[in-house]
Structure formats: structure tokens, C-alpha cells
Amino acid sequence: MSTVVRSLSEQVFEIVREQIITGALAGNTAIRQDALAADLGVSKIPLREALARLEQEGLLISRTNRGYAVLPMSAAEADDIFALRANIEPMAAAYAATVANDEDRAIALSAFEQLDTAAGTLLTEVTVRNRLFHTALVRPGRRILTTQMVERLAVLAERYVYAHLRPAGRGDRAHVEHRQLLDAWLARDSALLTTLLTAHIQSSLADLHAQFAIMHE
């Protein structure tokens, strides 16, 4: 595949992904490839490449003879994603904190500062920075499989994180919790970090459950 096609594919991927995460493309919405290609001014080749990646990320589902559709969000999927995060991420971050070198610690601090700077701007940017911050606390462990699992879960969680942060005040609470997480991580306090990160993940899931309940009233 040429560099130009790959670049177009990346652009289409980012555009459609943002529309799904923000809810502009709601669950079960059919992806009409002809119309989408025309809207974005691209050919079918980069579009198909982008849609295949979105399916791999768990945002689209391919239906036989019907093309792609947006995979709907659900309380069951949120439970699955956040339960796995709660079981893997706190211990992974706690271990990473104990072995992180100076460069790792600088990267984690920078990720927090970029997340802090993004606050008050587009929520999609905050959501991306949130993912990068969480993964920055795990990567220094250099456990390849664990890191890949955490990153995969962070991607799957992203539109749920977006939904979680939309209500007023949630961003402020998340900022305080992220600062506490960073401080414990930098202090190499594994026990405190494990407690804080587990509570952070579980409280996000509890908020999502409340939102799902309101939506289905």
C-alpha cells in the first residue's frame, strides 16, 4: 500500500473513530461506504482499510452482506472492560512504578501535564490524553504482554471514558484522582497506588452504571 493511501486511511480512521467515541455515530448505525467515501473525499481503498482497523478495535461489527455497523455500547461490555482493567492495570502500574527509570518518570509526568492542559478543551482530546496517561504508568514495567493488554483495554474503554466524563464535575474529580495516582506512582508506593487505581477504575464503572440506568428509564 502506498504512503499516500496509508496516510488517507489513517485520516479516515481518526475521523470515524472520533465520531463513534463522541456518539455522533450511534450504536447500530450502518456505515454507508459510498456516502462516507464521498463525504471524506477518498476512494474505497483507504476507507476499507480504516473500517477494518475500527472493527479490530471493537468499534465496528461486520455483518454478512450488510457491511459495517457501529457496535453499540452496553453495560455488559463496560463491566467486562473495566473488570479486566481493575484486575490487570493496578498491579501492572504498581510494578512499573518500582522499576521506572528517570526517563520513564519524566514521560509519566509529561503525560499528566498534557492531560491537565487538555482539561477544559475538547473532551475527545481529554479522552485521548487520559488513555496516554494511564498507559504511561504501565509501560515502564516492560512486560510486553501485560502492556499490550492494558493498551488494548484502554482503547476499548475510550468511548466509555468519554461518556463517563461528560457530566459536569466528573473532569474535576478525575483530575484530583489522576494527581493522586501520579504522586503515588512517583513515590513508588505500590500499595497506595494499587488501592487508588482500583478505586479509580471501579468508581468510573459505577458512574457508567448510573448513566446506563438513566438512559433505560
C-alpha positions as CSV (number, residue, x, y, z in Angstrom):
1,M,0.0,0.0,0.0
2,S,1.4,3.4,-0.9
3,T,2.3,6.1,1.6
4,V,-0.5,8.3,0.3
5,V,-3.1,5.6,0.7
6,R,-1.8,4.7,4.2
7,S,-2.0,8.4,5.2
8,L,-5.5,8.7,3.9
9,S,-6.5,5.6,5.7
10,E,-5.1,7.0,8.9
11,Q,-7.0,10.2,8.5
12,V,-10.3,8.3,7.8
13,F,-9.6,6.1,10.8
14,E,-9.2,9.0,13.1
15,I,-12.3,10.9,11.8
16,V,-14.7,7.9,12.0
17,R,-13.2,6.8,15.4
18,E,-13.9,10.2,16.9
19,Q,-17.4,10.2,15.5
20,I,-18.0,6.8,17.2
21,I,-16.4,7.8,20.5
22,T,-18.4,11.0,20.7
23,G,-21.6,9.3,19.8
24,A,-22.0,11.3,16.6
25,L,-22.3,7.8,15.0
26,A,-24.6,6.0,17.4
27,G,-24.7,2.3,18.2
28,N,-26.1,0.1,15.3
29,T,-25.6,2.9,12.8
30,A,-24.9,1.4,9.4
31,I,-21.7,2.6,7.7
32,R,-22.7,3.6,4.2
33,Q,-19.3,3.3,2.5
34,D,-20.2,5.1,-0.8
35,A,-21.7,8.1,1.1
36,L,-18.8,8.2,3.6
37,A,-16.1,8.0,0.9
38,A,-17.8,10.9,-0.9
39,D,-18.2,12.9,2.3
40,L,-14.5,12.5,3.1
41,G,-13.3,12.8,-0.5
42,V,-11.4,9.5,-0.5
43,S,-11.5,6.3,-2.5
44,K,-12.8,2.9,-1.3
45,I,-9.3,1.6,-0.6
46,P,-8.3,3.8,2.3
47,L,-11.8,3.7,3.6
48,R,-11.9,-0.1,3.8
49,E,-8.5,-0.2,5.5
50,A,-9.8,2.3,8.1
51,L,-13.0,0.4,8.7
52,A,-11.1,-2.9,9.1
53,R,-9.0,-1.3,11.8
54,L,-12.1,0.1,13.5
55,E,-13.5,-3.4,13.6
56,Q,-10.3,-4.7,15.1
57,E,-10.6,-2.0,17.8
58,G,-14.1,-3.3,18.7
59,L,-15.9,-0.2,17.5
60,L,-17.5,-1.7,14.3
61,I,-19.1,-5.0,13.6
62,S,-19.1,-6.6,10.1
63,R,-22.4,-8.1,9.1
64,T,-22.6,-10.6,6.3
65,N,-23.8,-8.9,3.1
66,R,-24.7,-5.8,5.1
67,G,-21.3,-4.1,5.6
68,Y,-20.2,-2.5,8.8
69,A,-22.3,-1.0,11.6
70,V,-21.3,0.7,14.9
71,L,-21.1,-1.7,17.8
72,P,-23.5,-0.4,20.4
73,M,-22.2,0.4,23.9
74,S,-23.6,-1.7,26.7
75,A,-23.4,-2.1,30.5
76,A,-22.3,-5.7,29.9
77,E,-19.3,-4.6,27.8
78,A,-18.4,-1.9,30.2
79,D,-18.5,-4.5,33.0
80,D,-16.2,-6.7,31.0
81,I,-13.7,-4.0,30.1
82,F,-13.5,-2.3,33.5
83,A,-13.3,-5.6,35.4
84,L,-10.4,-6.7,33.3
85,R,-8.8,-3.3,33.8
86,A,-9.3,-3.5,37.6
87,N,-7.6,-6.9,37.6
88,I,-4.6,-6.1,35.4
89,E,-3.9,-2.4,35.4
90,P,-3.3,-1.6,39.2
91,M,-0.8,-4.4,39.7
92,A,0.9,-3.6,36.4
93,A,1.2,0.1,37.3
94,A,2.4,-0.7,40.8
95,Y,5.2,-3.0,39.4
96,A,6.1,-0.4,36.8
97,A,6.5,2.3,39.5
98,T,9.1,0.2,41.2
99,V,11.3,-0.3,38.1
100,A,10.7,3.0,36.2
101,N,13.9,4.9,35.4
102,D,14.3,8.7,35.2
103,E,13.1,8.8,31.5
104,D,10.0,6.8,32.3
105,R,9.2,9.0,35.2
106,A,9.6,12.1,33.0
107,I,7.3,10.6,30.4
108,A,4.6,9.9,33.0
109,L,4.8,13.4,34.4
110,S,4.6,14.8,30.9
111,A,1.6,12.7,30.1
112,F,-0.2,14.0,33.3
113,E,0.7,17.6,32.4
114,Q,-0.6,17.2,28.8
115,L,-3.8,15.7,30.3
116,D,-4.1,18.6,32.7
117,T,-3.5,21.1,29.8
118,A,-6.2,19.4,27.8
119,A,-8.8,19.9,30.6
120,G,-11.4,22.4,29.5
121,T,-10.8,21.8,25.8
122,L,-12.4,19.3,23.5
123,L,-13.5,16.2,25.5
124,T,-12.2,14.0,22.8
125,E,-8.7,15.4,23.4
126,V,-9.1,14.8,27.1
127,T,-10.1,11.3,26.5
128,V,-7.0,10.6,24.3
129,R,-4.7,12.2,26.9
130,N,-6.4,10.1,29.7
131,R,-5.6,6.9,27.8
132,L,-2.0,8.0,27.3
133,F,-1.6,8.9,30.9
134,H,-2.9,5.5,32.1
135,T,-0.6,3.6,29.7
136,A,2.4,5.7,30.7
137,L,2.1,4.3,34.2
138,V,2.3,0.7,32.9
139,R,4.8,0.7,30.1
140,P,7.9,1.1,32.3
141,G,7.3,-2.4,33.6
142,R,8.4,-3.6,30.2
143,R,6.2,-6.7,30.4
144,I,5.2,-6.8,26.8
145,L,2.1,-8.9,27.0
146,T,0.8,-7.1,30.1
147,T,1.4,-3.7,28.4
148,Q,-0.4,-4.8,25.2
149,M,-3.4,-6.0,27.2
150,V,-3.6,-2.7,29.2
151,E,-3.3,-0.7,26.0
152,R,-6.0,-2.8,24.3
153,L,-8.3,-2.3,27.2
154,A,-7.6,1.4,27.2
155,V,-8.6,1.6,23.6
156,L,-11.8,-0.3,24.2
157,A,-12.6,1.8,27.2
158,E,-12.2,5.1,25.5
159,R,-15.8,5.8,24.4
160,Y,-16.9,4.7,27.8
161,V,-14.4,7.1,29.4
162,Y,-15.8,9.9,27.1
163,A,-19.4,9.1,28.3
164,H,-18.2,9.0,31.9
165,L,-16.5,12.4,31.7
166,R,-19.4,14.2,30.0
167,P,-21.5,15.1,33.1
168,A,-20.4,18.3,34.9
169,G,-17.9,17.9,37.6
170,R,-16.6,14.5,36.6
171,G,-13.5,16.0,34.9
172,D,-12.6,17.9,38.2
173,R,-12.8,14.7,40.2
174,A,-10.8,12.7,37.6
175,H,-8.1,15.4,37.7
176,V,-7.7,15.1,41.5
177,E,-7.6,11.3,41.3
178,H,-5.0,11.4,38.5
179,R,-2.8,13.7,40.5
180,Q,-3.0,11.3,43.5
181,L,-2.2,8.3,41.2
182,L,0.8,10.1,39.8
183,D,2.1,11.1,43.2
184,A,1.8,7.5,44.5
185,W,3.5,6.3,41.3
186,L,6.4,8.7,41.5
187,A,6.8,7.8,45.2
188,R,7.0,4.1,44.2
189,D,4.2,3.5,46.8
190,S,2.9,0.3,45.3
191,A,0.3,-0.4,47.9
192,L,-1.3,3.0,47.8
193,L,-1.1,3.1,44.0
194,T,-2.9,-0.3,43.8
195,T,-5.6,0.9,46.1
196,L,-6.1,4.3,44.4
197,L,-6.1,2.9,40.8
198,T,-8.5,0.1,41.7
199,A,-10.9,2.6,43.3
200,H,-10.5,5.0,40.3
201,I,-11.5,2.3,37.8
202,Q,-14.3,1.0,39.9
203,S,-15.8,4.4,40.5
204,S,-15.8,5.1,36.8
205,L,-17.7,1.9,36.2
206,A,-20.2,2.8,39.0
207,D,-20.8,6.2,37.3
208,L,-21.4,4.4,34.0
209,H,-23.9,2.1,35.5
210,A,-25.8,5.0,36.9
211,Q,-25.8,6.6,33.4
212,F,-27.0,3.4,31.7
213,A,-29.8,3.2,34.3
214,I,-31.0,6.7,33.5
215,M,-30.8,6.0,29.8
216,H,-33.1,3.0,30.1
217,E,-35.7,4.5,32.5
